[in-house]
Amino acid sequence: MKYNCSKTFFIITALYFICFGSDAQTSQSTILAPLPIAANKIVYYDTVFLDTTYSKTLLFDNAQTWYTHNFESSDNRLTIDNSDAGSISGSGILNFKKHKTDYKDLLFVVDIVTGKGFYVYKFYNLFGYDNGVKFDYSDMYSEERYPGPKPEWPREIRENKLTDMDTSIKDVIGDLKKKMTERETSKKSH
């Protein structure tokens, strides 16, 4: 009996794609790292514990100073600024440059609650603009996680926008964490 190598190769290749074809496709379905989700929305949230020598007042002052320095403007003010409760909340806008002439805005809400030796931060309601049209990053990420037959965003654009947003928010969180560990604050004057 004669053995045909090309037929054997074809059969093995066909069996491979039948058995592993769908896995090969799904493994390439996303290069985006998982984003934090709460109630189907992107939410960056954490409780950060410091030693108890960090008073609630010091941490509140640090949070307030951080927000004022980075986000307060004629359009952005704290909507909650309660020193007794140790909490602030306000909107923020990040302007970042993706390419030489491609400026993007990232809008969000940040909540910070302070206590003796700890603070909690939460970044949520993440929005952006594309050609003057506002979009929700959570909707975009939902499309990434559950692709449909007619996506609103081309895959490469969706992954780039989500990656840029994730990197930008993580940079802001890093800046917040650095500010919160300072021992002396420069109180803003009223």
CNS distance restraints for C-alpha pairs under 8 A (distance, minus, plus):
assign (resid   4 and name CA) (resid   8 and name CA) 6.53 0.50 0.50
assign (resid   5 and name CA) (resid   9 and name CA) 6.14 0.50 0.50
assign (resid   6 and name CA) (resid  10 and name CA) 6.15 0.50 0.50
assign (resid   7 and name CA) (resid  11 and name CA) 6.15 0.50 0.50
assign (resid   8 and name CA) (resid  12 and name CA) 6.13 0.50 0.50
assign (resid   9 and name CA) (resid  13 and name CA) 6.01 0.50 0.50
assign (resid  10 and name CA) (resid  14 and name CA) 6.01 0.50 0.50
assign (resid  11 and name CA) (resid  15 and name CA) 6.09 0.50 0.50
assign (resid  12 and name CA) (resid  16 and name CA) 6.11 0.50 0.50
assign (resid  13 and name CA) (resid  17 and name CA) 6.39 0.50 0.50
assign (resid  14 and name CA) (resid  18 and name CA) 6.16 0.50 0.50
assign (resid  15 and name CA) (resid  19 and name CA) 5.99 0.50 0.50
assign (resid  16 and name CA) (resid  20 and name CA) 5.57 0.50 0.50
assign (resid  16 and name CA) (resid  21 and name CA) 6.87 0.50 0.50
assign (resid  17 and name CA) (resid  21 and name CA) 4.12 0.50 0.50
assign (resid  17 and name CA) (resid  22 and name CA) 7.70 0.50 0.50
assign (resid  18 and name CA) (resid  22 and name CA) 7.85 0.50 0.50
assign (resid  20 and name CA) (resid  24 and name CA) 6.12 0.50 0.50
assign (resid  21 and name CA) (resid  25 and name CA) 6.34 0.50 0.50
assign (resid  22 and name CA) (resid  26 and name CA) 6.23 0.50 0.50
assign (resid  23 and name CA) (resid  27 and name CA) 5.98 0.50 0.50
assign (resid  24 and name CA) (resid  28 and name CA) 6.66 0.50 0.50
assign (resid  25 and name CA) (resid  29 and name CA) 6.22 0.50 0.50
assign (resid  26 and name CA) (resid  30 and name CA) 7.68 0.50 0.50
assign (resid  30 and name CA) (resid 144 and name CA) 7.59 0.50 0.50
assign (resid  31 and name CA) (resid 159 and name CA) 7.76 0.50 0.50
assign (resid  32 and name CA) (resid 159 and name CA) 6.33 0.50 0.50
assign (resid  32 and name CA) (resid 162 and name CA) 7.82 0.50 0.50
assign (resid  32 and name CA) (resid 163 and name CA) 6.80 0.50 0.50
assign (resid  35 and name CA) (resid  42 and name CA) 6.72 0.50 0.50
assign (resid  35 and name CA) (resid 166 and name CA) 7.58 0.50 0.50
assign (resid  36 and name CA) (resid  42 and name CA) 5.60 0.50 0.50
assign (resid  36 and name CA) (resid  43 and name CA) 5.70 0.50 0.50
assign (resid  36 and name CA) (resid  44 and name CA) 6.06 0.50 0.50
assign (resid  37 and name CA) (resid  41 and name CA) 5.34 0.50 0.50
assign (resid  37 and name CA) (resid  42 and name CA) 4.65 0.50 0.50
assign (resid  37 and name CA) (resid  43 and name CA) 5.66 0.50 0.50
assign (resid  37 and name CA) (resid  44 and name CA) 7.98 0.50 0.50
assign (resid  38 and name CA) (resid  42 and name CA) 6.42 0.50 0.50
assign (resid  38 and name CA) (resid  43 and name CA) 6.08 0.50 0.50
assign (resid  40 and name CA) (resid 138 and name CA) 7.25 0.50 0.50
assign (resid  40 and name CA) (resid 142 and name CA) 7.66 0.50 0.50
assign (resid  41 and name CA) (resid 124 and name CA) 7.82 0.50 0.50
assign (resid  41 and name CA) (resid 125 and name CA) 7.85 0.50 0.50
assign (resid  41 and name CA) (resid 138 and name CA) 5.12 0.50 0.50
assign (resid  41 and name CA) (resid 139 and name CA) 7.92 0.50 0.50
assign (resid  42 and name CA) (resid 124 and name CA) 6.43 0.50 0.50
assign (resid  42 and name CA) (resid 125 and name CA) 7.59 0.50 0.50
assign (resid  42 and name CA) (resid 126 and name CA) 7.34 0.50 0.50
assign (resid  42 and name CA) (resid 137 and name CA) 7.42 0.50 0.50
assign (resid  42 and name CA) (resid 138 and name CA) 5.39 0.50 0.50
assign (resid  43 and name CA) (resid 122 and name CA) 6.76 0.50 0.50
assign (resid  43 and name CA) (resid 123 and name CA) 5.74 0.50 0.50
assign (resid  43 and name CA) (resid 124 and name CA) 4.81 0.50 0.50
assign (resid  43 and name CA) (resid 125 and name CA) 7.72 0.50 0.50
assign (resid  44 and name CA) (resid 121 and name CA) 7.83 0.50 0.50
assign (resid  44 and name CA) (resid 122 and name CA) 5.53 0.50 0.50
assign (resid  44 and name CA) (resid 123 and name CA) 5.02 0.50 0.50
assign (resid  44 and name CA) (resid 124 and name CA) 6.61 0.50 0.50
assign (resid  45 and name CA) (resid 120 and name CA) 7.34 0.50 0.50
assign (resid  45 and name CA) (resid 121 and name CA) 5.58 0.50 0.50
assign (resid  45 and name CA) (resid 122 and name CA) 4.33 0.50 0.50
assign (resid  45 and name CA) (resid 123 and name CA) 6.48 0.50 0.50
assign (resid  46 and name CA) (resid 120 and name CA) 5.73 0.50 0.50
assign (resid  46 and name CA) (resid 121 and name CA) 5.73 0.50 0.50
assign (resid  46 and name CA) (resid 122 and name CA) 6.83 0.50 0.50
assign (resid  47 and name CA) (resid 118 and name CA) 7.02 0.50 0.50
assign (resid  47 and name CA) (resid 119 and name CA) 5.82 0.50 0.50
assign (resid  47 and name CA) (resid 120 and name CA) 4.31 0.50 0.50
assign (resid  47 and name CA) (resid 121 and name CA) 6.65 0.50 0.50
assign (resid  48 and name CA) (resid 118 and name CA) 5.54 0.50 0.50
assign (resid  48 and name CA) (resid 119 and name CA) 5.46 0.50 0.50
assign (resid  48 and name CA) (resid 120 and name CA) 6.17 0.50 0.50
assign (resid  49 and name CA) (resid 117 and name CA) 6.01 0.50 0.50
assign (resid  49 and name CA) (resid 118 and name CA) 4.36 0.50 0.50
assign (resid  49 and name CA) (resid 119 and name CA) 6.75 0.50 0.50
assign (resid  50 and name CA) (resid  54 and name CA) 6.89 0.50 0.50
assign (resid  50 and name CA) (resid 117 and name CA) 4.82 0.50 0.50
assign (resid  50 and name CA) (resid 118 and name CA) 5.43 0.50 0.50
assign (resid  51 and name CA) (resid 117 and name CA) 5.08 0.50 0.50
assign (resid  51 and name CA) (resid 118 and name CA) 7.73 0.50 0.50
assign (resid  52 and name CA) (resid 116 and name CA) 5.83 0.50 0.50
assign (resid  52 and name CA) (resid 117 and name CA) 4.11 0.50 0.50
assign (resid  52 and name CA) (resid 118 and name CA) 7.83 0.50 0.50
assign (resid  53 and name CA) (resid 116 and name CA) 7.68 0.50 0.50
assign (resid  53 and name CA) (resid 117 and name CA) 6.49 0.50 0.50
assign (resid  54 and name CA) (resid  58 and name CA) 6.33 0.50 0.50
assign (resid  54 and name CA) (resid  59 and name CA) 6.61 0.50 0.50
assign (resid  54 and name CA) (resid 116 and name CA) 6.07 0.50 0.50
assign (resid  54 and name CA) (resid 117 and name CA) 4.90 0.50 0.50
assign (resid  54 and name CA) (resid 118 and name CA) 7.70 0.50 0.50
assign (resid  54 and name CA) (resid 183 and name CA) 7.72 0.50 0.50
assign (resid  55 and name CA) (resid  59 and name CA) 6.27 0.50 0.50
assign (resid  55 and name CA) (resid 115 and name CA) 6.99 0.50 0.50
assign (resid  55 and name CA) (resid 116 and name CA) 4.64 0.50 0.50
assign (resid  55 and name CA) (resid 117 and name CA) 6.11 0.50 0.50
assign (resid  56 and name CA) (resid  60 and name CA) 5.97 0.50 0.50
assign (resid  56 and name CA) (resid  86 and name CA) 6.65 0.50 0.50
assign (resid  56 and name CA) (resid 114 and name CA) 5.66 0.50 0.50
assign (resid  56 and name CA) (resid 115 and name CA) 4.41 0.50 0.50
assign (resid  56 and name CA) (resid 116 and name CA) 4.45 0.50 0.50
assign (resid  56 and name CA) (resid 117 and name CA) 7.00 0.50 0.50
assign (resid  56 and name CA) (resid 118 and name CA) 7.86 0.50 0.50
assign (resid  57 and name CA) (resid  61 and name CA) 6.05 0.50 0.50
assign (resid  57 and name CA) (resid  83 and name CA) 7.38 0.50 0.50
assign (resid  57 and name CA) (resid  86 and name CA) 7.32 0.50 0.50
assign (resid  58 and name CA) (resid  62 and name CA) 6.14 0.50 0.50
assign (resid  58 and name CA) (resid 183 and name CA) 7.38 0.50 0.50
assign (resid  58 and name CA) (resid 184 and name CA) 7.64 0.50 0.50
assign (resid  58 and name CA) (resid 185 and name CA) 7.39 0.50 0.50
assign (resid  59 and name CA) (resid  63 and name CA) 6.11 0.50 0.50
assign (resid  59 and name CA) (resid 114 and name CA) 6.03 0.50 0.50
assign (resid  59 and name CA) (resid 115 and name CA) 7.41 0.50 0.50
assign (resid  59 and name CA) (resid 116 and name CA) 7.98 0.50 0.50
assign (resid  59 and name CA) (resid 118 and name CA) 7.94 0.50 0.50
assign (resid  59 and name CA) (resid 119 and name CA) 7.35 0.50 0.50
assign (resid  59 and name CA) (resid 180 and name CA) 6.09 0.50 0.50
assign (resid  60 and name CA) (resid  64 and name CA) 6.10 0.50 0.50
assign (resid  60 and name CA) (resid  83 and name CA) 6.74 0.50 0.50
assign (resid  60 and name CA) (resid  86 and name CA) 5.63 0.50 0.50
assign (resid  60 and name CA) (resid  87 and name CA) 7.05 0.50 0.50
assign (resid  60 and name CA) (resid 113 and name CA) 7.72 0.50 0.50
assign (resid  60 and name CA) (resid 114 and name CA) 5.80 0.50 0.50
assign (resid  61 and name CA) (resid  65 and name CA) 6.02 0.50 0.50
assign (resid  61 and name CA) (resid 185 and name CA) 6.53 0.50 0.50
assign (resid  61 and name CA) (resid 187 and name CA) 6.97 0.50 0.50
assign (resid  62 and name CA) (resid  66 and name CA) 6.00 0.50 0.50
assign (resid  62 and name CA) (resid 179 and name CA) 6.31 0.50 0.50
assign (resid  62 and name CA) (resid 180 and name CA) 5.45 0.50 0.50
assign (resid  62 and name CA) (resid 182 and name CA) 7.33 0.50 0.50
assign (resid  62 and name CA) (resid 185 and name CA) 5.98 0.50 0.50
assign (resid  63 and name CA) (resid  67 and name CA) 6.19 0.50 0.50
assign (resid  63 and name CA) (resid  88 and name CA) 7.65 0.50 0.50
assign (resid  63 and name CA) (resid 112 and name CA) 7.10 0.50 0.50
assign (resid  63 and name CA) (resid 176 and name CA) 7.57 0.50 0.50
assign (resid  63 and name CA) (resid 179 and name CA) 7.54 0.50 0.50
assign (resid  63 and name CA) (resid 180 and name CA) 6.48 0.50 0.50
assign (resid  64 and name CA) (resid  68 and name CA) 6.09 0.50 0.50
assign (resid  64 and name CA) (resid  81 and name CA) 8.00 0.50 0.50
assign (resid  64 and name CA) (resid  88 and name CA) 7.11 0.50 0.50
assign (resid  65 and name CA) (resid  69 and name CA) 5.96 0.50 0.50
assign (resid  65 and name CA) (resid 185 and name CA) 7.39 0.50 0.50
assign (resid  65 and name CA) (resid 186 and name CA) 7.22 0.50 0.50
assign (resid  65 and name CA) (resid 187 and name CA) 6.90 0.50 0.50
assign (resid  65 and name CA) (resid 188 and name CA) 6.90 0.50 0.50
assign (resid  66 and name CA) (resid  70 and name CA) 6.14 0.50 0.50
assign (resid  66 and name CA) (resid 176 and name CA) 6.68 0.50 0.50
assign (resid  66 and name CA) (resid 179 and name CA) 6.50 0.50 0.50
assign (resid  67 and name CA) (resid  71 and name CA) 5.49 0.50 0.50
assign (resid  67 and name CA) (resid  72 and name CA) 6.49 0.50 0.50
assign (resid  68 and name CA) (resid  72 and name CA) 4.73 0.50 0.50
assign (resid  71 and name CA) (resid  76 and name CA) 6.50 0.50 0.50
assign (resid  71 and name CA) (resid  77 and name CA) 7.82 0.50 0.50
assign (resid  71 and name CA) (resid  91 and name CA) 7.64 0.50 0.50
assign (resid  71 and name CA) (resid  92 and name CA) 5.39 0.50 0.50
assign (resid  71 and name CA) (resid  93 and name CA) 6.74 0.50 0.50
assign (resid  72 and name CA) (resid  76 and name CA) 5.04 0.50 0.50
assign (resid  72 and name CA) (resid  77 and name CA) 5.31 0.50 0.50
assign (resid  72 and name CA) (resid  78 and name CA) 7.51 0.50 0.50
assign (resid  72 and name CA) (resid  92 and name CA) 7.80 0.50 0.50
assign (resid  73 and name CA) (resid  77 and name CA) 6.53 0.50 0.50
assign (resid  76 and name CA) (resid  90 and name CA) 7.12 0.50 0.50
assign (resid  76 and name CA) (resid  91 and name CA) 5.97 0.50 0.50
assign (resid  76 and name CA) (resid  92 and name CA) 6.61 0.50 0.50
assign (resid  77 and name CA) (resid  90 and name CA) 6.13 0.50 0.50
assign (resid  77 and name CA) (resid  91 and name CA) 7.12 0.50 0.50
assign (resid  78 and name CA) (resid  88 and name CA) 6.69 0.50 0.50
assign (resid  78 and name CA) (resid  89 and name CA) 5.61 0.50 0.50
assign (resid  78 and name CA) (resid  90 and name CA) 4.30 0.50 0.50
assign (resid  78 and name CA) (resid  91 and name CA) 7.18 0.50 0.50
assign (resid  79 and name CA) (resid  88 and name CA) 7.46 0.50 0.50
assign (resid  79 and name CA) (resid  89 and name CA) 5.63 0.50 0.50
assign (resid  79 and name CA) (resid  90 and name CA) 5.23 0.50 0.50
assign (resid  80 and name CA) (resid  87 and name CA) 6.94 0.50 0.50
assign (resid  80 and name CA) (resid  88 and name CA) 4.87 0.50 0.50
assign (resid  80 and name CA) (resid  89 and name CA) 4.81 0.50 0.50
assign (resid  80 and name CA) (resid  90 and name CA) 6.79 0.50 0.50
assign (resid  81 and name CA) (resid  87 and name CA) 6.20 0.50 0.50
assign (resid  81 and name CA) (resid  88 and name CA) 4.62 0.50 0.50
assign (resid  81 and name CA) (resid  89 and name CA) 6.80 0.50 0.50
assign (resid  82 and name CA) (resid  86 and name CA) 5.85 0.50 0.50
assign (resid  82 and name CA) (resid  87 and name CA) 5.40 0.50 0.50
assign (resid  82 and name CA) (resid  88 and name CA) 6.32 0.50 0.50
assign (resid  83 and name CA) (resid  87 and name CA) 6.44 0.50 0.50
assign (resid  85 and name CA) (resid 113 and name CA) 7.70 0.50 0.50
assign (resid  85 and name CA) (resid 114 and name CA) 7.91 0.50 0.50
assign (resid  86 and name CA) (resid 113 and name CA) 5.53 0.50 0.50
assign (resid  86 and name CA) (resid 114 and name CA) 4.89 0.50 0.50
assign (resid  86 and name CA) (resid 115 and name CA) 6.58 0.50 0.50
assign (resid  87 and name CA) (resid 111 and name CA) 7.29 0.50 0.50
assign (resid  87 and name CA) (resid 112 and name CA) 5.55 0.50 0.50
assign (resid  87 and name CA) (resid 113 and name CA) 4.22 0.50 0.50
assign (resid  87 and name CA) (resid 114 and name CA) 6.14 0.50 0.50
assign (resid  88 and name CA) (resid 111 and name CA) 5.79 0.50 0.50
assign (resid  88 and name CA) (resid 112 and name CA) 5.35 0.50 0.50
assign (resid  88 and name CA) (resid 113 and name CA) 6.54 0.50 0.50
assign (resid  89 and name CA) (resid 109 and name CA) 7.21 0.50 0.50
assign (resid  89 and name CA) (resid 110 and name CA) 5.61 0.50 0.50
assign (resid  89 and name CA) (resid 111 and name CA) 4.30 0.50 0.50
assign (resid  89 and name CA) (resid 112 and name CA) 6.38 0.50 0.50
assign (resid  90 and name CA) (resid 109 and name CA) 5.71 0.50 0.50
assign (resid  90 and name CA) (resid 110 and name CA) 5.62 0.50 0.50
assign (resid  90 and name CA) (resid 111 and name CA) 6.74 0.50 0.50
assign (resid  91 and name CA) (resid 107 and name CA) 7.26 0.50 0.50
assign (resid  91 and name CA) (resid 108 and name CA) 5.66 0.50 0.50
assign (resid  91 and name CA) (resid 109 and name CA) 4.30 0.50 0.50
assign (resid  91 and name CA) (resid 110 and name CA) 6.13 0.50 0.50
assign (resid  92 and name CA) (resid 107 and name CA) 5.73 0.50 0.50
assign (resid  92 and name CA) (resid 108 and name CA) 5.36 0.50 0.50
assign (resid  92 and name CA) (resid 109 and name CA) 6.05 0.50 0.50
assign (resid  92 and name CA) (resid 110 and name CA) 7.17 0.50 0.50
assign (resid  93 and name CA) (resid 105 and name CA) 6.51 0.50 0.50
assign (resid  93 and name CA) (resid 106 and name CA) 5.52 0.50 0.50
assign (resid  93 and name CA) (resid 107 and name CA) 4.55 0.50 0.50
assign (resid  93 and name CA) (resid 108 and name CA) 6.57 0.50 0.50
assign (resid  94 and name CA) (resid 105 and name CA) 5.56 0.50 0.50
assign (resid  94 and name CA) (resid 106 and name CA) 5.00 0.50 0.50
assign (resid  94 and name CA) (resid 107 and name CA) 6.53 0.50 0.50
assign (resid  94 and name CA) (resid 168 and name CA) 7.88 0.50 0.50
assign (resid  95 and name CA) (resid 103 and name CA) 6.85 0.50 0.50
assign (resid  95 and name CA) (resid 104 and name CA) 5.72 0.50 0.50
assign (resid  95 and name CA) (resid 105 and name CA) 4.59 0.50 0.50
assign (resid  95 and name CA) (resid 106 and name CA) 6.46 0.50 0.50
assign (resid  96 and name CA) (resid 103 and name CA) 5.80 0.50 0.50
assign (resid  96 and name CA) (resid 104 and name CA) 5.39 0.50 0.50
assign (resid  96 and name CA) (resid 105 and name CA) 6.41 0.50 0.50
assign (resid  96 and name CA) (resid 106 and name CA) 7.94 0.50 0.50
assign (resid  97 and name CA) (resid 101 and name CA) 7.50 0.50 0.50
assign (resid  97 and name CA) (resid 102 and name CA) 5.84 0.50 0.50
assign (resid  97 and name CA) (resid 103 and name CA) 4.45 0.50 0.50
assign (resid  97 and name CA) (resid 104 and name CA) 6.08 0.50 0.50
assign (resid  98 and name CA) (resid 102 and name CA) 5.57 0.50 0.50
assign (resid  98 and name CA) (resid 103 and name CA) 6.21 0.50 0.50
assign (resid  98 and name CA) (resid 104 and name CA) 7.08 0.50 0.50
assign (resid  98 and name CA) (resid 164 and name CA) 8.00 0.50 0.50
assign (resid  99 and name CA) (resid 103 and name CA) 7.33 0.50 0.50
assign (resid 104 and name CA) (resid 128 and name CA) 7.34 0.50 0.50
assign (resid 104 and name CA) (resid 129 and name CA) 7.01 0.50 0.50
assign (resid 104 and name CA) (resid 130 and name CA) 7.93 0.50 0.50
assign (resid 105 and name CA) (resid 128 and name CA) 5.69 0.50 0.50
assign (resid 105 and name CA) (resid 129 and name CA) 6.51 0.50 0.50
assign (resid 106 and name CA) (resid 126 and name CA) 6.89 0.50 0.50
assign (resid 106 and name CA) (resid 127 and name CA) 5.87 0.50 0.50
assign (resid 106 and name CA) (resid 128 and name CA) 4.91 0.50 0.50
assign (resid 106 and name CA) (resid 129 and name CA) 7.74 0.50 0.50
assign (resid 106 and name CA) (resid 165 and name CA) 7.10 0.50 0.50
assign (resid 107 and name CA) (resid 125 and name CA) 7.66 0.50 0.50
assign (resid 107 and name CA) (resid 126 and name CA) 5.67 0.50 0.50
assign (resid 107 and name CA) (resid 127 and name CA) 5.04 0.50 0.50
assign (resid 107 and name CA) (resid 128 and name CA) 6.07 0.50 0.50
assign (resid 108 and name CA) (resid 123 and name CA) 6.63 0.50 0.50
assign (resid 108 and name CA) (resid 124 and name CA) 5.79 0.50 0.50
assign (resid 108 and name CA) (resid 125 and name CA) 5.17 0.50 0.50
assign (resid 108 and name CA) (resid 126 and name CA) 4.55 0.50 0.50
assign (resid 108 and name CA) (resid 127 and name CA) 6.36 0.50 0.50
assign (resid 109 and name CA) (resid 123 and name CA) 5.71 0.50 0.50
assign (resid 109 and name CA) (resid 124 and name CA) 5.40 0.50 0.50
assign (resid 109 and name CA) (resid 125 and name CA) 5.86 0.50 0.50
assign (resid 109 and name CA) (resid 126 and name CA) 7.32 0.50 0.50
assign (resid 110 and name CA) (resid 121 and name CA) 7.12 0.50 0.50
assign (resid 110 and name CA) (resid 122 and name CA) 5.59 0.50 0.50
assign (resid 110 and name CA) (resid 123 and name CA) 4.58 0.50 0.50
assign (resid 110 and name CA) (resid 124 and name CA) 6.59 0.50 0.50
assign (resid 111 and name CA) (resid 120 and name CA) 7.95 0.50 0.50
assign (resid 111 and name CA) (resid 121 and name CA) 5.67 0.50 0.50
assign (resid 111 and name CA) (resid 122 and name CA) 5.16 0.50 0.50
assign (resid 111 and name CA) (resid 123 and name CA) 6.69 0.50 0.50
assign (resid 112 and name CA) (resid 119 and name CA) 6.87 0.50 0.50
assign (resid 112 and name CA) (resid 120 and name CA) 5.53 0.50 0.50
assign (resid 112 and name CA) (resid 121 and name CA) 4.50 0.50 0.50
assign (resid 112 and name CA) (resid 122 and name CA) 6.54 0.50 0.50
assign (resid 113 and name CA) (resid 119 and name CA) 5.55 0.50 0.50
assign (resid 113 and name CA) (resid 120 and name CA) 5.16 0.50 0.50
assign (resid 113 and name CA) (resid 121 and name CA) 6.64 0.50 0.50
assign (resid 114 and name CA) (resid 118 and name CA) 6.11 0.50 0.50
assign (resid 114 and name CA) (resid 119 and name CA) 4.24 0.50 0.50
assign (resid 114 and name CA) (resid 120 and name CA) 6.43 0.50 0.50
assign (resid 115 and name CA) (resid 119 and name CA) 5.92 0.50 0.50
assign (resid 125 and name CA) (resid 136 and name CA) 7.63 0.50 0.50
assign (resid 126 and name CA) (resid 136 and name CA) 6.21 0.50 0.50
assign (resid 126 and name CA) (resid 137 and name CA) 5.77 0.50 0.50
assign (resid 126 and name CA) (resid 138 and name CA) 7.24 0.50 0.50
assign (resid 127 and name CA) (resid 134 and name CA) 6.83 0.50 0.50
assign (resid 127 and name CA) (resid 135 and name CA) 5.63 0.50 0.50
assign (resid 127 and name CA) (resid 136 and name CA) 4.58 0.50 0.50
assign (resid 127 and name CA) (resid 137 and name CA) 5.65 0.50 0.50
assign (resid 128 and name CA) (resid 134 and name CA) 5.68 0.50 0.50
assign (resid 128 and name CA) (resid 135 and name CA) 5.45 0.50 0.50
assign (resid 128 and name CA) (resid 136 and name CA) 6.56 0.50 0.50
assign (resid 128 and name CA) (resid 137 and name CA) 7.11 0.50 0.50
assign (resid 129 and name CA) (resid 133 and name CA) 5.21 0.50 0.50
assign (resid 129 and name CA) (resid 134 and name CA) 4.38 0.50 0.50
assign (resid 129 and name CA) (resid 135 and name CA) 5.94 0.50 0.50
assign (resid 130 and name CA) (resid 134 and name CA) 6.49 0.50 0.50
assign (resid 130 and name CA) (resid 135 and name CA) 7.31 0.50 0.50
assign (resid 135 and name CA) (resid 139 and name CA) 7.78 0.50 0.50
assign (resid 135 and name CA) (resid 140 and name CA) 7.93 0.50 0.50
assign (resid 136 and name CA) (resid 140 and name CA) 6.54 0.50 0.50
assign (resid 137 and name CA) (resid 141 and name CA) 6.05 0.50 0.50
assign (resid 137 and name CA) (resid 162 and name CA) 7.00 0.50 0.50
assign (resid 138 and name CA) (resid 142 and name CA) 6.05 0.50 0.50
assign (resid 139 and name CA) (resid 143 and name CA) 6.38 0.50 0.50
assign (resid 140 and name CA) (resid 144 and name CA) 6.45 0.50 0.50
assign (resid 140 and name CA) (resid 153 and name CA) 7.47 0.50 0.50
assign (resid 140 and name CA) (resid 158 and name CA) 6.73 0.50 0.50
assign (resid 140 and name CA) (resid 162 and name CA) 7.81 0.50 0.50
assign (resid 141 and name CA) (resid 145 and name CA) 6.16 0.50 0.50
assign (resid 141 and name CA) (resid 158 and name CA) 7.89 0.50 0.50
assign (resid 141 and name CA) (resid 162 and name CA) 7.18 0.50 0.50
assign (resid 142 and name CA) (resid 146 and name CA) 5.89 0.50 0.50
assign (resid 142 and name CA) (resid 147 and name CA) 7.89 0.50 0.50
assign (resid 143 and name CA) (resid 147 and name CA) 5.10 0.50 0.50
assign (resid 143 and name CA) (resid 148 and name CA) 7.11 0.50 0.50
assign (resid 143 and name CA) (resid 151 and name CA) 6.91 0.50 0.50
assign (resid 143 and name CA) (resid 152 and name CA) 7.97 0.50 0.50
assign (resid 144 and name CA) (resid 155 and name CA) 7.85 0.50 0.50
assign (resid 144 and name CA) (resid 158 and name CA) 7.44 0.50 0.50
assign (resid 144 and name CA) (resid 159 and name CA) 7.88 0.50 0.50
assign (resid 147 and name CA) (resid 151 and name CA) 6.81 0.50 0.50
assign (resid 153 and name CA) (resid 157 and name CA) 6.62 0.50 0.50
assign (resid 153 and name CA) (resid 158 and name CA) 5.74 0.50 0.50
assign (resid 154 and name CA) (resid 158 and name CA) 6.12 0.50 0.50
assign (resid 155 and name CA) (resid 159 and name CA) 6.14 0.50 0.50
assign (resid 156 and name CA) (resid 160 and name CA) 6.09 0.50 0.50
assign (resid 157 and name CA) (resid 161 and name CA) 6.05 0.50 0.50
assign (resid 158 and name CA) (resid 162 and name CA) 6.12 0.50 0.50
assign (resid 159 and name CA) (resid 163 and name CA) 5.94 0.50 0.50
assign (resid 160 and name CA) (resid 164 and name CA) 6.04 0.50 0.50
assign (resid 161 and name CA) (resid 165 and name CA) 6.11 0.50 0.50
assign (resid 162 and name CA) (resid 166 and name CA) 6.06 0.50 0.50
assign (resid 163 and name CA) (resid 167 and name CA) 6.13 0.50 0.50
assign (resid 164 and name CA) (resid 168 and name CA) 6.07 0.50 0.50
assign (resid 165 and name CA) (resid 169 and name CA) 6.16 0.50 0.50
assign (resid 166 and name CA) (resid 170 and name CA) 6.13 0.50 0.50
assign (resid 167 and name CA) (resid 171 and name CA) 6.19 0.50 0.50
assign (resid 168 and name CA) (resid 172 and name CA) 6.37 0.50 0.50
assign (resid 169 and name CA) (resid 173 and name CA) 6.15 0.50 0.50
assign (resid 170 and name CA) (resid 174 and name CA) 6.11 0.50 0.50
assign (resid 171 and name CA) (resid 175 and name CA) 6.27 0.50 0.50
assign (resid 172 and name CA) (resid 176 and name CA) 6.18 0.50 0.50
assign (resid 173 and name CA) (resid 177 and name CA) 6.16 0.50 0.50
assign (resid 174 and name CA) (resid 178 and name CA) 6.26 0.50 0.50
assign (resid 175 and name CA) (resid 179 and name CA) 6.30 0.50 0.50
assign (resid 176 and name CA) (resid 180 and name CA) 6.09 0.50 0.50
assign (resid 177 and name CA) (resid 181 and name CA) 6.59 0.50 0.50
assign (resid 178 and name CA) (resid 182 and name CA) 7.15 0.50 0.50
